[in-house]
Amino acid sequence: MRGDTLSQEARRLLLALASAAMLAFVALVHAPAQETGFVWDDHVLAERDAPFRHSSIPELFVGRFWPETTLADPRTPYYRPMVLLSLRFDAALGGDAAQHHQTNIVLHLTACALLVVAAVRVGAKTSAAILAALVWGVAPRLTESVTWIAGRTDLLAMVFGLAAIVSATDNARTPRAWIRGIATGLLVLGSLFSKEIGLAFALGIAVLVCGRDSPRTERARELAVAVAAPLAVYFALRTIALSGHVNSPRELGAAVRAATVLEALARYAEMTVDALHPQTSIGYLGEVDAKRAMVGAVLAFGASTLVLGWRKHLRQKSAGVVVVGVLALLMVIHIVPLALSGAVASDRLLYAPLAALAIGSASWGSRLGTLASRAAAMTALLLAVVFGGSTKTRIHDYRDEVLFWTIAAEKAHPHNTMPRSALAGIVRDAEHPELACRLYEKSLKILETSGRAESRAHQRTGENLGACWARIGRYDDAVALAEDVARAHPDVGRVQMGLGFARLHVRNFEGATTAFSRAIALDRTLSRLVSPVLASIPHVQSDARLYSNLAARADKLGWAKHLADLGRATDADEAFLDVLNDGSVEPALQRSAITYLALDGSLQAAEAALPHTSADIQRAVIGERLEQRHKRRERVEALRERIEALAR
């Protein structure tokens, strides 16, 4: 008897050590994510001073997820207050990229630990559950959720959802049953507050509660507390937060949507099997891949047949997990409109379905014989090693945003211009405006030849290209393009604002005034940006008349400032450099030129100004800023050949 007790204790110790080793390996694989920076939506949510950082905690629960700004591309209205709360937590701890990434890793490790407990609760052996969590924890397709700070939505929803399953499968009876119901309900609410995928966990918990071997009144009470109440609170607050917002998803039509659903199903199956090739953008919404759609139809029929055939053999707890996995998948295959920046599928949307698959695999593996279970364990360990290497490689892509978007653009569907345009913005800000303009030109051409000349993407790309042309001195081309975009989208305030600036560049003051006034009339939120420019136009117009006389341009600083007021950055750089290099100009005027060139000029102009700076304008700070600009430029240079290929 004593020997048996020691054997059980030794087994528990081994399982505890195995669990710790599993978590340590997952942490080791994902540790390089701490060295990555802000990518894509991270800039809006984590890096910049977003409005939610200044809201009270209660306000987070009645506010929208994305900061509202006319200058950003329109975003789907989401309600995810728990994610905003977690970002506030990171901000309080310093708010740098490393802090946000560390939180993501901790959340993922927590999800791995909870997956083990949940799998055991639904019938798996602990050893099988640990192996399943190990493989799931280092799966390359999950890299996006863990390494991308904005992917935290899936992590939080999973942590709360798995914790809810653990709570709901607690077999304790009264007086603890009511505590279990309340705890489960709060956890379900936490999952709902993190991401819409929490609905899958809510329905899964409902299946678990309804199948419980307990009095009907007790089940009804627990169902009300654990599922109905959280759903009611969630939908009430969500309605308040999103009230007044009209979402305009891309219209596909019934036939195309049905085919897209089947294609998405096939793609997610393919992504699960082909786990070693994660990518940012998969497929292209609106252009159905017929072969994959047919495969999806076969998979849908097969899966439905399988579920119907096995439904009577599924244990109640297993049925709850199956419901979570199936519903989590159904929510991301475009049955309802889904915004994925033009893509059909995304790696991060497999986070919950693959977790359900891992739990199911652990339950299935627990029923194998000794030899088969050993073979399965060896296979799992081998997969973990292979997956771990692939995941670390994928994490490396996030170290450099230029590299991230270059890879995304290379792997994207040929007609999906989002990654290429995003890369163009990074390249432009990295002091390569000519190359950026060619990337925008390529995107615009793709949109026009693929039948999307009237789309929102075409509008935004046209705006960006016009601004890019103006930056390299192609002012007349910029005006012509801005006029075209304004004719195609006459009721968009941001378009009118861009047209106003383009006209200002070429001294069309009357036209600029008209466009700016119309921009404010269409969108009052633009007033903060447009009103000061609008008020300055009479003064700038007066200067234009003054400097039309060549003799007046002897006032070199005044002429340079006038060019800057017009937004003619290239010309202004040259004029301020002329002031700087003119030994007859007074030192005070030269300091004004130095300040402009160092803070607002191109990299080349700022470098020319740096030797002339003095302590009173913080030479060290300017030098540090120039070093950062150099690094961004060098990153583009390192990938220039690949970026050039994307621009051709």
C-alpha positions as CSV (number, residue, x, y, z in Angstrom):
1,M,0.0,0.0,0.0
2,R,2.8,2.4,0.9
3,G,4.6,1.5,-2.3
4,D,1.5,2.4,-4.3
5,T,1.3,5.7,-2.5
6,L,4.9,6.5,-3.3
7,S,4.3,5.5,-6.9
8,Q,1.4,7.9,-7.2
9,E,3.4,10.7,-5.6
10,A,6.3,10.0,-7.9
11,R,3.9,10.1,-10.9
12,R,2.5,13.5,-9.7
13,L,6.0,14.8,-9.4
14,L,7.0,13.7,-12.9
15,L,3.8,15.2,-14.3
16,A,4.5,18.5,-12.5
17,L,8.1,18.5,-13.9
18,A,6.8,17.6,-17.4
19,S,4.3,20.6,-17.1
20,A,7.1,22.9,-16.1
21,A,9.4,21.7,-18.9
22,M,6.5,22.2,-21.4
23,L,6.0,25.8,-20.2
24,A,9.8,26.4,-20.2
25,F,10.1,25.2,-23.8
26,V,7.2,27.3,-25.0
27,A,8.7,30.3,-23.2
28,L,12.1,29.7,-24.7
29,V,10.7,29.5,-28.3
30,H,8.7,32.7,-27.9
31,A,11.4,34.6,-25.9
32,P,12.8,36.3,-29.0
33,A,9.5,38.2,-29.4
34,Q,10.6,40.4,-26.5
35,E,13.2,41.9,-28.9
36,T,10.7,42.8,-31.6
37,G,9.1,46.2,-31.9
38,F,5.7,47.7,-32.8
39,V,4.2,46.4,-36.0
40,W,1.1,47.4,-37.9
41,D,-1.8,48.1,-35.6
42,D,0.6,48.1,-32.6
43,H,1.4,51.7,-33.4
44,V,-2.2,52.8,-32.8
45,L,-2.9,50.6,-29.8
46,A,0.3,50.4,-27.9
47,E,2.9,53.0,-29.1
48,R,0.9,56.2,-29.7
49,D,-1.0,58.1,-27.1
50,A,-4.4,56.6,-27.9
51,P,-7.5,58.2,-26.3
52,F,-8.3,55.1,-24.3
53,R,-5.2,55.7,-22.2
54,H,-6.8,58.8,-20.8
55,S,-10.3,57.3,-20.2
56,S,-11.5,56.1,-16.8
57,I,-11.8,52.3,-16.4
58,P,-15.6,52.4,-16.6
59,E,-15.4,54.4,-19.8
60,L,-13.4,51.6,-21.4
61,F,-16.4,49.3,-21.0
62,V,-18.7,51.6,-22.9
63,G,-16.2,52.7,-25.6
64,R,-15.0,51.3,-28.9
65,F,-11.8,49.4,-29.4
66,W,-10.2,51.5,-32.2
67,P,-9.5,55.1,-31.6
68,E,-11.8,57.3,-33.7
69,T,-9.9,59.4,-36.1
70,T,-10.8,60.5,-39.6
71,L,-7.1,60.4,-40.7
72,A,-6.9,56.6,-40.1
73,D,-8.3,54.1,-42.5
74,P,-11.9,53.0,-41.6
75,R,-11.9,50.1,-39.2
76,T,-14.5,47.6,-38.3
77,P,-16.2,48.7,-35.0
78,Y,-15.0,46.2,-32.4
79,Y,-15.8,46.1,-28.7
80,R,-12.9,44.7,-26.7
81,P,-12.5,46.5,-23.3
82,M,-10.5,43.8,-21.6
83,V,-7.8,44.2,-24.2
84,L,-7.7,48.0,-23.7
85,L,-7.5,47.4,-19.9
86,S,-4.5,45.1,-20.4
87,L,-2.8,47.7,-22.6
88,R,-3.4,50.3,-19.9
89,F,-1.6,47.8,-17.5
90,D,1.4,47.7,-19.8
91,A,1.5,51.4,-20.2
92,A,1.6,51.8,-16.4
93,L,4.6,49.5,-16.3
94,G,6.5,51.6,-18.9
95,G,4.7,50.9,-22.1
96,D,7.7,50.0,-24.3
97,A,7.5,47.3,-26.8
98,A,9.3,44.7,-24.6
99,Q,6.8,45.2,-21.8
100,H,3.8,44.6,-24.2
101,H,5.5,41.5,-25.7
102,Q,6.3,40.1,-22.2
103,T,2.6,40.3,-21.3
104,N,1.7,38.5,-24.5
105,I,4.1,35.7,-23.7
106,V,2.8,35.4,-20.2
107,L,-0.8,35.2,-21.5
108,H,0.2,32.5,-24.0
109,L,1.9,30.5,-21.3
110,T,-1.2,30.8,-19.1
111,A,-3.3,29.6,-21.9
112,C,-1.0,26.6,-22.3
113,A,-1.3,25.7,-18.6
114,L,-5.1,26.1,-18.7
115,L,-5.3,23.9,-21.8
116,V,-3.7,21.1,-19.9
117,V,-6.2,21.4,-17.0
118,A,-9.1,21.8,-19.4
119,A,-8.1,18.7,-21.4
120,V,-7.8,16.6,-18.2
121,R,-11.2,17.9,-17.1
122,V,-12.8,16.6,-20.3
123,G,-11.3,13.2,-20.0
124,A,-7.6,13.3,-21.3
125,K,-4.7,11.8,-19.4
126,T,-2.4,14.4,-17.9
127,S,0.6,13.2,-20.0
128,A,-1.4,13.4,-23.2
129,A,-2.7,16.9,-22.2
130,I,0.8,18.2,-21.6
131,L,2.0,16.9,-25.0
132,A,-1.0,18.5,-26.7
133,A,-0.3,21.8,-25.0
134,L,3.4,21.6,-26.0
135,V,2.6,21.1,-29.7
136,W,-0.1,23.8,-29.6
137,G,2.1,26.2,-27.7
138,V,4.8,26.3,-30.3
139,A,2.7,25.9,-33.4
140,P,4.0,28.4,-36.1
141,R,0.5,29.5,-37.1
142,L,0.0,30.9,-33.6
143,T,3.1,33.2,-33.9
144,E,0.9,36.1,-35.1
145,S,-1.3,36.0,-32.0
146,V,1.7,35.9,-29.6
147,T,4.3,38.1,-31.3
148,W,2.0,40.7,-32.6
149,I,0.9,42.9,-29.7
150,A,-2.5,43.6,-31.3
151,G,-3.0,39.8,-31.5
152,R,-3.5,39.8,-27.8
153,T,-7.2,39.7,-28.4
154,D,-7.0,36.0,-29.0
155,L,-4.7,35.4,-26.1
156,L,-7.0,37.1,-23.6
157,A,-10.2,35.5,-25.0
158,M,-8.5,32.1,-24.8
159,V,-7.2,32.5,-21.2
160,F,-10.7,33.5,-19.9
161,G,-12.4,30.9,-22.1
162,L,-10.3,28.0,-21.0
163,A,-10.5,29.1,-17.4
164,A,-14.3,29.2,-17.8
165,I,-14.2,25.6,-19.1
166,V,-12.1,24.6,-16.1
167,S,-14.5,26.2,-13.7
168,A,-17.6,24.7,-15.4
169,T,-16.1,21.2,-15.3
170,D,-15.5,21.4,-11.5
171,N,-17.5,18.5,-10.1
172,A,-18.0,20.0,-6.7
173,R,-21.6,20.0,-5.4
174,T,-23.4,22.5,-3.2
175,P,-22.6,24.6,-1.3
176,R,-19.9,25.3,-3.9
177,A,-22.1,24.9,-7.0
178,W,-23.4,28.5,-6.9
179,I,-19.8,29.8,-6.5
180,R,-18.8,27.8,-9.5
181,G,-21.7,29.3,-11.5
182,I,-20.7,32.8,-10.6
183,A,-17.0,32.2,-11.3
184,T,-17.8,30.6,-14.6
185,G,-20.0,33.5,-15.6
186,L,-17.4,36.1,-14.8
187,L,-14.8,34.2,-16.8
188,V,-17.2,33.9,-19.8
189,L,-17.7,37.7,-19.5
190,G,-14.0,38.2,-19.5
191,S,-13.7,36.2,-22.7
192,L,-16.5,38.1,-24.3
193,F,-14.9,41.4,-23.3
194,S,-11.7,40.3,-25.0
195,K,-12.9,39.2,-28.4
196,E,-16.1,38.0,-30.1
197,I,-14.7,34.5,-30.0
198,G,-15.9,34.5,-26.4
199,L,-19.4,33.6,-27.9
200,A,-18.0,30.2,-28.8
201,F,-16.9,29.6,-25.2
202,A,-20.3,30.8,-24.0
203,L,-22.1,28.3,-26.1
204,G,-19.6,25.6,-25.2
205,I,-20.3,26.3,-21.5
206,A,-24.0,26.1,-22.1
207,V,-23.6,22.6,-23.6
208,L,-21.5,21.6,-20.5
209,V,-24.1,22.9,-18.1
210,C,-27.1,21.4,-19.9
211,G,-25.5,18.0,-20.0
212,R,-24.6,18.0,-16.3
213,D,-26.1,15.2,-14.2
214,S,-27.9,17.4,-11.7
215,P,-31.4,18.6,-10.9
216,R,-33.1,20.6,-13.7
217,T,-33.6,23.6,-11.5
218,E,-29.9,23.6,-10.5
219,R,-28.9,23.4,-14.2
220,A,-31.3,26.2,-15.1
221,R,-29.9,28.4,-12.3
222,E,-26.3,27.7,-13.3
223,L,-27.1,28.3,-17.0
224,A,-28.6,31.7,-16.2
225,V,-25.7,32.8,-14.0
226,A,-22.8,31.3,-16.1
227,V,-24.1,32.0,-19.7
228,A,-27.3,34.0,-19.9
229,A,-26.3,36.8,-17.5
230,P,-22.8,37.4,-19.1
231,L,-24.3,37.4,-22.6
232,A,-26.9,40.0,-21.5
233,V,-24.3,42.2,-19.9
234,Y,-22.0,41.9,-22.9
235,F,-24.6,42.7,-25.5
236,A,-26.0,45.6,-23.5
237,L,-22.6,47.3,-23.0
238,R,-21.6,46.5,-26.6
239,T,-24.7,48.1,-27.9
240,I,-24.0,51.3,-25.9
241,A,-20.3,51.3,-27.1
242,L,-21.1,50.8,-30.8
243,S,-24.3,52.9,-31.0
244,G,-24.4,55.3,-33.9
245,H,-21.7,53.5,-35.8
246,V,-22.8,52.2,-39.2
247,N,-20.5,49.4,-40.5
248,S,-20.2,49.1,-44.3
249,P,-18.6,45.7,-45.0
250,R,-17.6,44.8,-48.5
251,E,-20.6,43.4,-50.3
252,L,-19.9,40.1,-51.9
253,G,-23.3,38.8,-53.0
254,A,-24.8,35.5,-51.8
255,A,-23.1,33.3,-54.3
256,V,-19.6,34.8,-53.8
257,R,-20.0,34.8,-50.1
258,A,-21.1,31.1,-50.1
259,A,-18.0,30.2,-52.2
260,T,-15.8,32.3,-50.0
261,V,-17.0,30.4,-46.9
262,L,-16.1,27.2,-48.5
263,E,-12.7,28.6,-49.7
264,A,-12.0,29.8,-46.2
265,L,-12.8,26.4,-44.7
266,A,-10.4,24.8,-47.1
267,R,-7.7,27.3,-46.4
268,Y,-7.9,26.8,-42.6
269,A,-7.7,23.1,-43.1
270,E,-4.7,23.6,-45.4
271,M,-3.1,26.0,-42.9
272,T,-3.5,23.4,-40.1
273,V,-1.8,20.7,-42.2
274,D,0.8,23.0,-43.7
275,A,1.8,24.4,-40.3
276,L,5.4,25.4,-41.2
277,H,4.6,28.3,-43.6
278,P,2.8,31.0,-41.6
279,Q,2.1,34.3,-43.3
280,T,0.3,37.6,-42.8
281,S,-2.2,37.7,-45.7
282,I,-3.8,34.6,-47.1
283,G,-6.2,34.6,-50.1
284,Y,-8.1,37.6,-51.5
285,L,-11.6,38.5,-50.6
286,G,-13.8,38.9,-53.6
287,E,-11.8,36.6,-55.9
288,V,-12.8,33.0,-55.1
289,D,-10.3,30.2,-55.5
290,A,-12.6,27.7,-57.2
291,K,-10.4,24.6,-56.4
292,R,-10.2,25.4,-52.8
293,A,-13.9,26.2,-52.7
294,M,-14.6,22.7,-54.0
295,V,-12.3,21.2,-51.4
296,G,-14.1,23.2,-48.8
297,A,-17.4,21.7,-49.9
298,V,-16.1,18.2,-49.5
299,L,-14.7,19.1,-46.1
300,A,-17.9,20.7,-45.0
301,F,-19.9,17.6,-46.0
302,G,-17.4,15.2,-44.4
303,A,-17.2,17.1,-41.2
304,S,-21.0,17.3,-41.0
305,T,-21.3,13.6,-41.6
306,L,-18.7,12.9,-39.0
307,V,-20.3,15.1,-36.3
308,L,-23.8,13.6,-37.0
309,G,-22.4,10.1,-36.9
310,W,-20.5,10.6,-33.6
311,R,-22.8,12.9,-31.8
312,K,-24.3,10.0,-29.7
313,H,-20.9,8.8,-28.8
314,L,-19.5,12.1,-27.7
315,R,-19.3,12.5,-24.0
316,Q,-21.0,15.6,-22.6
317,K,-17.7,17.3,-21.7
318,S,-16.1,16.5,-25.1
319,A,-19.2,17.9,-26.8
320,G,-18.7,21.2,-25.1
321,V,-15.1,21.5,-26.5
322,V,-16.3,20.4,-30.0
323,V,-18.9,23.2,-29.9
324,V,-16.2,25.7,-28.9
325,G,-13.9,24.6,-31.8
326,V,-16.6,24.4,-34.4
327,L,-18.2,27.7,-33.5
328,A,-14.8,29.4,-33.3
329,L,-14.1,28.3,-36.8
330,L,-17.6,29.2,-38.1
331,M,-17.1,32.7,-36.8
332,V,-14.0,33.3,-39.0
333,I,-15.0,31.8,-42.4
334,H,-17.0,34.8,-43.6
335,I,-20.5,33.5,-42.9
336,V,-20.9,37.0,-41.4
337,P,-18.8,39.8,-42.9
338,L,-15.3,39.7,-41.6
339,A,-12.6,42.4,-42.0
340,L,-9.2,41.0,-42.7
341,S,-7.6,43.8,-44.8
342,G,-8.7,42.1,-48.0
343,A,-7.6,38.6,-47.0
344,V,-9.7,35.4,-46.8
345,A,-7.8,33.8,-43.9
346,S,-5.4,34.7,-41.1
347,D,-3.1,32.7,-38.9
348,R,-4.3,34.4,-35.7
349,L,-7.9,33.2,-36.3
350,L,-6.7,29.6,-35.8
351,Y,-5.7,30.2,-32.2
352,A,-9.0,29.0,-30.7
353,P,-9.9,26.3,-33.2
354,L,-6.4,24.7,-32.9
355,A,-6.7,24.8,-29.1
356,A,-10.0,22.8,-29.3
357,L,-8.2,20.4,-31.7
358,A,-5.4,20.0,-29.2
359,I,-7.8,19.2,-26.4
360,G,-9.6,16.7,-28.7
361,S,-6.3,15.1,-29.7
362,A,-5.3,14.7,-26.1
363,S,-8.6,13.0,-25.3
364,W,-8.2,10.7,-28.4
365,G,-4.5,9.9,-27.5
366,S,-5.5,9.0,-24.0
367,R,-7.5,6.0,-25.4
368,L,-4.6,4.5,-27.3
369,G,-2.8,1.4,-26.3
370,T,0.7,1.4,-24.8
371,L,2.7,1.1,-28.0
372,A,0.5,3.5,-30.0
373,S,0.6,6.1,-27.1
374,R,4.4,5.9,-27.1
375,A,4.5,6.4,-30.8
376,A,2.1,9.3,-30.5
377,A,4.2,10.9,-27.7
378,M,7.4,10.6,-29.8
379,T,5.6,12.2,-32.7
380,A,4.4,15.0,-30.5
381,L,7.9,15.7,-29.2
382,L,9.3,15.6,-32.8
383,L,6.6,18.0,-33.9
384,A,7.3,20.3,-31.0
385,V,11.0,20.6,-32.0
386,V,10.2,21.2,-35.7
387,F,7.4,23.7,-34.8
388,G,9.7,25.5,-32.3
389,G,12.3,26.1,-35.0
390,S,9.8,27.3,-37.5
391,T,8.2,29.6,-34.9
392,K,11.5,31.2,-33.9
393,T,12.2,31.9,-37.6
394,R,8.8,33.5,-38.0
395,I,9.3,35.6,-34.9
396,H,12.4,37.0,-36.6
397,D,10.2,38.6,-39.3
398,Y,8.7,40.9,-36.6
399,R,12.1,42.3,-35.6
400,D,12.1,44.8,-38.5
401,E,8.9,46.3,-39.8
402,V,10.5,46.8,-43.3
403,L,11.2,43.1,-43.4
404,F,7.8,42.2,-42.0
405,W,5.9,44.1,-44.7
406,T,8.3,43.0,-47.5
407,I,7.6,39.4,-46.7
408,A,3.9,40.1,-46.3
409,A,3.8,41.8,-49.7
410,E,5.8,39.0,-51.4
411,K,3.5,36.3,-50.1
412,A,0.1,38.1,-50.5
413,H,-2.4,37.4,-53.2
414,P,-1.3,39.4,-56.3
415,H,-4.4,41.6,-56.1
416,N,-4.2,42.3,-52.4
417,T,-2.5,45.7,-52.3
418,M,-2.7,46.3,-48.6
419,P,0.7,44.8,-47.7
420,R,2.4,46.6,-50.6
421,S,0.8,50.0,-49.6
422,A,1.7,49.5,-46.0
423,L,5.3,48.8,-47.1
424,A,5.2,52.0,-49.1
425,G,4.4,54.0,-46.1
426,I,7.3,52.5,-44.1
427,V,9.7,53.1,-47.0
428,R,8.5,56.7,-47.4
429,D,9.1,57.4,-43.7
430,A,12.5,55.7,-44.0
431,E,13.8,58.5,-46.4
432,H,13.1,56.7,-49.7
433,P,10.2,58.7,-51.1
434,E,10.9,57.9,-54.7
435,L,10.8,54.1,-54.1
436,A,7.6,54.6,-52.0
437,C,5.9,56.5,-54.8
438,R,6.6,53.6,-57.2
439,L,5.1,51.1,-54.7
440,Y,2.0,53.2,-54.4
441,E,1.9,53.5,-58.2
442,K,2.0,49.7,-58.5
443,S,-0.8,49.3,-56.0
444,L,-2.9,51.8,-57.8
445,K,-2.4,50.0,-61.1
446,I,-3.3,46.7,-59.5
447,L,-6.5,48.1,-58.1
448,E,-7.5,49.6,-61.4
449,T,-6.7,46.5,-63.5
450,S,-8.5,44.2,-61.1
451,G,-11.8,46.2,-61.2
452,R,-11.5,48.1,-57.9
453,A,-11.1,51.6,-59.3
454,E,-14.0,52.9,-57.1
455,S,-13.0,51.1,-53.9
456,R,-12.0,52.6,-50.6
457,A,-8.5,51.0,-51.1
458,H,-8.2,52.9,-54.4
459,Q,-9.2,56.1,-52.7
460,R,-6.7,55.8,-49.9
461,T,-3.9,54.7,-52.3
462,G,-4.6,57.7,-54.5
463,E,-4.4,60.0,-51.5
464,N,-1.1,58.5,-50.4
465,L,0.4,58.6,-53.9
466,G,-0.5,62.2,-54.4
467,A,1.1,63.1,-51.1
468,C,4.2,61.0,-52.1
469,W,4.5,62.8,-55.4
470,A,4.3,66.2,-53.6
471,R,7.1,65.1,-51.3
472,I,9.4,64.5,-54.2
473,G,8.4,67.7,-56.0
474,R,5.9,66.4,-58.5
475,Y,3.4,69.1,-57.5
476,D,1.4,69.3,-60.7
477,D,1.0,65.5,-60.9
478,A,-0.1,65.5,-57.2
479,V,-2.8,68.1,-58.0
480,A,-4.1,66.2,-61.0
481,L,-4.4,63.0,-59.0
482,A,-6.0,64.7,-56.0
483,E,-8.6,66.2,-58.5
484,D,-9.3,62.7,-59.8
485,V,-9.7,61.2,-56.4
486,A,-12.0,64.1,-55.3
487,R,-14.2,63.5,-58.4
488,A,-14.5,59.8,-57.5
489,H,-15.1,60.4,-53.8
490,P,-16.7,63.9,-53.5
491,D,-18.2,63.4,-50.1
492,V,-15.1,62.3,-48.1
493,G,-13.7,65.1,-45.9
494,R,-10.2,63.6,-45.9
495,V,-10.1,63.6,-49.7
496,Q,-11.1,67.3,-49.8
497,M,-8.4,68.1,-47.2
498,G,-5.8,66.3,-49.4
499,L,-7.0,68.3,-52.4
500,G,-6.7,71.5,-50.4
501,F,-3.0,70.8,-49.6
502,A,-2.3,69.8,-53.2
503,R,-3.7,73.1,-54.5
504,L,-1.8,75.0,-51.9
505,H,1.4,73.5,-53.2
506,V,0.8,75.1,-56.6
507,R,-0.5,78.4,-55.2
508,N,-4.1,77.8,-56.2
509,F,-5.3,79.7,-53.1
510,E,-9.0,80.0,-54.1
511,G,-9.2,76.3,-54.9
512,A,-7.4,75.4,-51.7
513,T,-9.8,77.6,-49.7
514,T,-12.8,75.9,-51.3
515,A,-11.4,72.4,-50.7
516,F,-10.5,73.1,-47.1
517,S,-13.9,74.6,-46.3
518,R,-15.7,71.7,-47.9
519,A,-13.5,69.3,-45.8
520,I,-14.6,70.9,-42.6
521,A,-18.3,70.9,-43.7
522,L,-18.1,67.2,-44.5
523,D,-16.2,66.2,-41.4
524,R,-16.1,68.5,-38.4
525,T,-13.3,66.4,-36.8
526,L,-10.9,67.8,-39.4
527,S,-11.3,71.3,-38.2
528,R,-8.4,71.0,-35.7
529,L,-6.1,70.3,-38.6
530,V,-7.6,72.4,-41.4
531,S,-8.8,75.6,-39.6
532,P,-5.3,76.9,-38.9
533,V,-4.2,76.3,-42.5
534,L,-7.4,77.9,-43.8
535,A,-6.8,81.0,-41.6
536,S,-3.2,81.3,-42.8
537,I,-4.1,81.3,-46.5
538,P,-4.6,85.1,-46.8
539,H,-1.1,85.7,-45.3
540,V,0.5,83.0,-47.5
541,Q,-1.3,84.5,-50.6
542,S,0.1,87.9,-49.7
543,D,3.6,86.5,-49.5
544,A,3.1,84.8,-52.8
545,R,2.4,88.2,-54.4
546,L,5.4,89.6,-52.7
547,Y,7.8,86.9,-53.8
548,S,6.5,86.9,-57.3
549,N,9.0,89.8,-57.6
550,L,12.4,88.2,-58.0
551,A,14.0,91.1,-56.2
552,A,12.0,90.3,-53.1
553,R,13.6,86.9,-52.9
554,A,16.7,88.6,-51.7
555,D,15.0,88.0,-48.3
556,K,16.2,84.4,-48.4
557,L,14.8,83.4,-45.1
558,G,11.4,84.9,-45.9
559,W,11.4,83.1,-49.2
560,A,12.3,79.8,-47.6
561,K,9.5,80.1,-45.0
562,H,7.1,80.9,-47.8
563,L,8.0,77.7,-49.5
564,A,7.5,75.8,-46.3
565,D,4.1,77.4,-45.8
566,L,3.1,76.2,-49.3
567,G,4.2,72.7,-48.3
568,R,6.8,72.5,-51.0
569,A,9.2,70.5,-48.9
570,T,11.8,69.8,-51.5
571,D,12.0,73.5,-52.6
572,A,12.0,74.6,-48.9
573,D,15.0,72.4,-48.1
574,E,17.0,74.0,-50.9
575,A,16.0,77.5,-49.8
576,F,16.9,77.0,-46.2
577,L,20.2,75.4,-47.2
578,D,20.9,78.5,-49.2
579,V,20.3,80.6,-46.1
580,L,22.6,78.3,-44.1
581,N,25.4,78.5,-46.6
582,D,25.2,82.2,-47.1
583,G,27.9,83.8,-45.0
584,S,26.4,87.2,-45.2
585,V,23.2,86.1,-43.5
586,E,22.9,87.1,-39.8
587,P,23.5,84.3,-37.2
588,A,20.0,84.6,-35.8
589,L,18.5,84.0,-39.3
590,Q,20.8,81.1,-39.8
591,R,19.7,79.5,-36.6
592,S,16.1,79.6,-37.9
593,A,17.2,77.8,-41.0
594,I,19.1,75.2,-38.9
595,T,16.0,74.6,-36.8
596,Y,13.8,73.9,-39.8
597,L,16.3,71.7,-41.6
598,A,17.2,69.6,-38.5
599,L,13.6,69.1,-37.4
600,D,11.5,69.2,-40.6
601,G,14.0,68.8,-43.5
602,S,14.9,65.6,-45.4
603,L,17.6,63.4,-44.0
604,Q,20.2,64.9,-46.4
605,A,19.2,68.4,-45.4
606,A,19.3,67.6,-41.7
607,E,22.7,66.1,-42.0
608,A,23.9,69.3,-43.7
609,A,22.5,71.4,-40.8
610,L,23.9,69.2,-37.9
611,P,27.4,70.6,-37.9
612,H,26.0,74.1,-37.5
613,T,23.7,73.3,-34.6
614,S,24.5,74.5,-31.1
615,A,23.4,73.5,-27.6
616,D,20.5,75.9,-27.5
617,I,18.6,73.7,-30.0
618,Q,19.6,70.5,-28.4
619,R,22.3,69.2,-30.8
620,A,22.5,65.8,-29.0
621,V,18.8,65.2,-29.4
622,I,18.9,66.1,-33.1
623,G,21.9,63.9,-33.5
624,E,20.1,61.0,-31.9
625,R,17.1,61.5,-34.1
626,L,19.3,61.5,-37.2
627,E,20.8,58.3,-36.1
628,Q,17.4,56.7,-35.9
629,R,16.5,58.0,-39.3
630,H,19.7,56.6,-40.7
631,K,18.9,53.1,-39.2
632,R,15.5,53.2,-40.9
633,R,17.0,54.2,-44.2
634,E,19.7,51.4,-43.9
635,R,17.0,48.8,-43.3
636,V,15.3,49.7,-46.5
637,E,18.7,49.7,-48.3
638,A,19.3,46.2,-47.0
639,L,16.1,45.0,-48.7
640,R,16.1,47.3,-51.6
641,E,16.4,44.6,-54.3
642,R,13.3,42.8,-53.0
643,I,11.4,46.0,-52.6
644,E,12.3,47.1,-56.1
645,A,10.9,43.9,-57.4
646,L,7.6,44.6,-55.6
647,A,7.5,48.1,-57.2
648,R,8.0,46.8,-60.7
